[in-house]
Amino acid sequence: MFGYAAHSLALISDAVHNLSDVMSLLLAWGALWLSGRRPTDRHTYGYRRASILAALINAGLLLLVVGGIAVEAFDRLRNPGEVAGITVLWVAALGIVINGATALLFMRGRDTDLNIRGAYLHMAADAAVSFGVVVAALVTIWTGWLWVDPVVSLIIALVVLLSGWDLARDSVNLALDAVPRDIALPEVRDYLAALDGVSEVHDLHIWAMSTNETALTAHLVCPRGTDDAFLHHVCAELSYRFNIQHPTLQVETDGCACKLAPADVV
């Protein structure tokens, strides 16, 4: 409302970005609620992957916002209009305070949960965007340069794009069951292969069950067999070393060849 009244695309862009953030937060909270529901006969893992879906939608919203801002900014560069700089200045300054305070609330969990990281990036980018709008308002007031407002809008679009690119990449990878980027599969394979009594490791898969929980399946060839204590130890080490909370290990002996043993078989 203030953006239209002040004829400021930069302020409108900031407001649209804030609106997309509110929708993103609602999606994140909804995904958190779904992920806490119990498994069913149909959904045996529960609804943990709802958090990945929410992160993917959040990334898509960011890209849509970038496109809309960029299109309108280029139009304003061709057809500039008067901007009420004082109104833009005060509204954007208020945005810095609100968005900065909200970003601080998400700082603690941003490194462990993709959804929280997405919310943190949204809020931090919003604070930066509002700061840019304040600068644009000051320059417009002092110089009367009407092109500053759409140029700042393009900078806002770039900030949003950069803040959302990693989120988009990670959420797409997780949706495709890729190995989470903080886990090196060769290191996990080397650890399992070096275990006492293990002669071979095959059919190793690592994927994200949610934005903060990782699963693993693997076949371990143990010619002498093994016991429950060995499996408990390996599972504990996988959690400690690689943050893999849901491992499933199949122990095999040399007595029967496994059909999944070739490395190129999924």
C-alpha positions as semicolon CSV with decimal commas, in nm:
position;residue;x (nm);y (nm);z (nm)
1;M;0,000;0,000;0,000
2;F;0,276;0,246;0,096
3;G;0,475;0,140;-0,210
4;Y;0,193;0,226;-0,449
5;A;0,118;0,550;-0,264
6;A;0,483;0,654;-0,288
7;H;0,518;0,528;-0,649
8;S;0,830;0,337;-0,542
9;L;0,904;0,007;-0,717
10;A;1,183;-0,058;-0,468
11;L;0,938;-0,039;-0,179
12;I;0,681;-0,249;-0,367
13;S;0,951;-0,507;-0,438
14;D;1,041;-0,512;-0,070
15;A;0,675;-0,561;0,023
16;V;0,623;-0,842;-0,229
17;H;0,937;-1,011;-0,104
18;N;0,809;-0,982;0,253
19;L;0,476;-1,133;0,150
20;S;0,653;-1,428;-0,010
21;D;0,848;-1,472;0,312
22;V;0,529;-1,489;0,517
23;M;0,401;-1,760;0,285
24;S;0,736;-1,940;0,313
25;L;0,721;-1,933;0,692
26;L;0,367;-2,070;0,687
27;L;0,486;-2,352;0,458
28;A;0,780;-2,425;0,689
29;W;0,559;-2,440;0,996
30;G;0,309;-2,660;0,814
31;A;0,588;-2,895;0,709
32;L;0,717;-2,906;1,067
33;W;0,371;-3,005;1,189
34;L;0,336;-3,273;0,921
35;S;0,682;-3,417;0,993
36;G;0,575;-3,479;1,353
37;R;0,281;-3,700;1,256
38;R;0,303;-4,073;1,316
39;P;0,385;-4,318;1,034
40;T;0,096;-4,505;0,876
41;D;0,061;-4,824;0,674
42;R;0,062;-4,604;0,364
43;H;0,335;-4,359;0,470
44;T;0,575;-4,581;0,661
45;Y;0,830;-4,302;0,714
46;G;0,560;-4,064;0,829
47;Y;0,556;-3,721;0,664
48;R;0,920;-3,626;0,718
49;R;0,973;-3,538;0,351
50;A;0,713;-3,263;0,378
51;S;0,998;-3,041;0,498
52;I;1,186;-3,107;0,172
53;L;0,874;-3,026;-0,029
54;A;0,831;-2,701;0,166
55;A;1,193;-2,603;0,100
56;L;1,142;-2,671;-0,272
57;I;0,829;-2,454;-0,282
58;N;1,011;-2,179;-0,091
59;A;1,288;-2,182;-0,350
60;G;1,031;-2,159;-0,629
61;L;0,865;-1,861;-0,461
62;L;1,198;-1,681;-0,444
63;L;1,258;-1,731;-0,815
64;L;0,908;-1,604;-0,900
65;V;0,967;-1,293;-0,691
66;V;1,297;-1,230;-0,870
67;G;1,132;-1,256;-1,212
68;G;0,846;-1,022;-1,123
69;I;1,074;-0,758;-0,974
70;A;1,314;-0,765;-1,270
71;V;1,038;-0,728;-1,531
72;E;0,880;-0,431;-1,353
73;A;1,218;-0,267;-1,290
74;F;1,309;-0,267;-1,659
75;D;0,971;-0,113;-1,737
76;R;1,031;0,163;-1,480
77;L;1,373;0,235;-1,631
78;R;1,201;0,306;-1,962
79;N;0,915;0,498;-1,799
80;P;1,036;0,659;-1,473
81;G;0,791;0,827;-1,235
82;E;0,802;1,053;-0,930
83;V;0,883;0,883;-0,598
84;A;0,778;1,004;-0,251
85;G;1,121;0,961;-0,095
86;I;1,031;1,049;0,267
87;T;0,755;0,786;0,284
88;V;0,982;0,524;0,130
89;L;1,259;0,612;0,377
90;W;1,054;0,562;0,694
91;V;0,870;0,250;0,580
92;A;1,192;0,081;0,465
93;A;1,369;0,174;0,792
94;L;1,090;0,001;0,983
95;G;1,141;-0,301;0,758
96;I;1,509;-0,322;0,855
97;V;1,418;-0,343;1,224
98;I;1,145;-0,604;1,180
99;N;1,329;-0,826;0,933
100;G;1,659;-0,805;1,119
101;A;1,497;-0,906;1,447
102;T;1,315;-1,195;1,280
103;A;1,636;-1,320;1,115
104;L;1,803;-1,338;1,457
105;L;1,534;-1,582;1,570
106;F;1,642;-1,831;1,302
107;M;2,020;-1,801;1,341
108;R;2,066;-2,093;1,581
109;G;1,920;-2,370;1,363
110;R;2,024;-2,246;1,019
111;D;2,317;-2,490;0,986
112;T;2,123;-2,806;1,074
113;D;1,785;-2,771;0,903
114;L;1,731;-2,670;0,539
115;N;1,389;-2,524;0,617
116;I;1,525;-2,308;0,898
117;R;1,813;-2,201;0,673
118;G;1,558;-2,103;0,410
119;A;1,363;-1,895;0,661
120;Y;1,684;-1,733;0,788
121;L;1,796;-1,648;0,433
122;H;1,454;-1,500;0,360
123;M;1,466;-1,274;0,666
124;A;1,833;-1,175;0,627
125;A;1,777;-1,092;0,260
126;D;1,472;-0,887;0,357
127;A;1,677;-0,680;0,600
128;A;1,941;-0,621;0,331
129;V;1,671;-0,532;0,079
130;S;1,512;-0,281;0,318
131;F;1,854;-0,123;0,372
132;G;1,892;-0,087;-0,004
133;V;1,551;0,080;-0,025
134;V;1,657;0,328;0,245
135;V;1,970;0,413;0,046
136;A;1,763;0,455;-0,271
137;A;1,521;0,686;-0,091
138;L;1,804;0,902;0,042
139;V;1,968;0,930;-0,301
140;T;1,634;1,015;-0,464
141;I;1,561;1,284;-0,205
142;W;1,904;1,444;-0,240
143;T;1,949;1,422;-0,618
144;G;1,605;1,376;-0,772
145;W;1,738;1,089;-0,985
146;L;1,430;0,882;-1,071
147;W;1,631;0,596;-1,220
148;V;1,773;0,507;-0,877
149;D;1,449;0,341;-0,763
150;P;1,427;0,080;-1,046
151;V;1,804;0,020;-1,034
152;V;1,781;-0,059;-0,663
153;S;1,489;-0,289;-0,747
154;L;1,716;-0,482;-0,984
155;I;1,978;-0,504;-0,709
156;I;1,707;-0,637;-0,478
157;A;1,622;-0,901;-0,737
158;L;1,989;-1,002;-0,753
159;V;2,013;-1,024;-0,372
160;V;1,703;-1,244;-0,360
161;L;1,839;-1,464;-0,639
162;L;2,175;-1,511;-0,467
163;S;2,016;-1,584;-0,130
164;G;1,782;-1,841;-0,280
165;W;2,015;-2,016;-0,524
166;D;2,177;-2,249;-0,271
167;L;1,838;-2,322;-0,118
168;A;1,695;-2,410;-0,461
169;R;1,992;-2,632;-0,545
170;D;1,986;-2,816;-0,213
171;S;1,609;-2,865;-0,208
172;V;1,607;-3,003;-0,564
173;N;1,892;-3,239;-0,479
174;L;1,716;-3,362;-0,167
175;A;1,391;-3,408;-0,359
176;L;1,586;-3,629;-0,603
177;D;1,733;-3,834;-0,315
178;A;2,085;-3,703;-0,372
179;V;2,347;-3,746;-0,101
180;P;2,328;-3,440;0,130
181;R;2,613;-3,204;0,045
182;D;2,756;-3,212;0,399
183;I;2,821;-3,588;0,366
184;A;3,099;-3,733;0,148
185;L;2,989;-4,077;0,029
186;P;3,348;-4,197;-0,041
187;E;3,438;-4,125;0,322
188;V;3,141;-4,327;0,445
189;R;3,232;-4,613;0,211
190;D;3,595;-4,607;0,328
191;Y;3,487;-4,613;0,692
192;L;3,260;-4,914;0,640
193;A;3,520;-5,098;0,430
194;A;3,785;-5,049;0,699
195;L;3,574;-5,211;0,973
196;D;3,722;-5,523;1,129
197;G;3,578;-5,830;0,960
198;V;3,433;-5,646;0,658
199;S;3,577;-5,758;0,324
200;E;3,346;-5,566;0,089
201;V;3,085;-5,289;0,085
202;H;2,825;-5,258;-0,191
203;D;2,476;-5,123;-0,262
204;L;2,556;-4,816;-0,052
205;H;2,290;-4,544;-0,063
206;I;2,261;-4,222;0,138
207;W;1,968;-3,984;0,113
208;A;1,772;-3,729;0,316
209;M;1,452;-3,843;0,483
210;S;1,381;-3,481;0,575
211;T;1,571;-3,154;0,591
212;N;1,740;-3,263;0,916
213;E;1,744;-3,646;0,909
214;T;1,959;-3,870;0,688
215;A;1,921;-4,239;0,602
216;L;2,168;-4,499;0,479
217;T;2,145;-4,853;0,345
218;A;2,443;-5,075;0,270
219;H;2,545;-5,438;0,228
220;L;2,848;-5,546;0,432
221;V;3,024;-5,869;0,336
222;C;3,156;-6,027;0,658
223;P;3,302;-6,376;0,588
224;R;3,316;-6,462;0,959
225;G;2,974;-6,320;1,032
226;T;2,904;-6,064;1,303
227;D;2,685;-5,994;1,606
228;D;2,444;-5,730;1,735
229;A;2,716;-5,547;1,927
230;F;2,903;-5,487;1,600
231;L;2,592;-5,346;1,432
232;H;2,510;-5,121;1,728
233;H;2,866;-4,988;1,724
234;V;2,860;-4,915;1,350
235;C;2,523;-4,739;1,371
236;A;2,644;-4,524;1,660
237;E;2,960;-4,431;1,470
238;L;2,764;-4,342;1,156
239;S;2,554;-4,105;1,363
240;Y;2,857;-3,953;1,539
241;R;3,092;-3,926;1,241
242;F;2,852;-3,846;0,956
243;N;2,525;-3,738;1,122
244;I;2,341;-4,035;0,968
245;Q;2,054;-4,113;1,203
246;H;1,870;-4,390;1,017
247;P;2,116;-4,659;0,895
248;T;2,007;-5,001;0,772
249;L;2,287;-5,255;0,728
250;Q;2,257;-5,595;0,563
251;V;2,532;-5,839;0,663
252;E;2,632;-6,106;0,411
253;T;2,880;-6,393;0,413
254;D;3,067;-6,546;0,120
255;G;2,820;-6,831;0,103
256;C;2,582;-6,666;-0,141
257;A;2,658;-6,402;-0,403
258;C;2,446;-6,086;-0,377
259;K;2,271;-5,971;-0,694
260;L;2,333;-5,610;-0,594
261;A;2,707;-5,654;-0,553
262;P;2,813;-5,491;-0,885
263;A;2,882;-5,122;-0,835
264;D;2,665;-5,019;-1,129
265;V;2,351;-5,191;-0,995
266;V;2,105;-4,970;-0,808
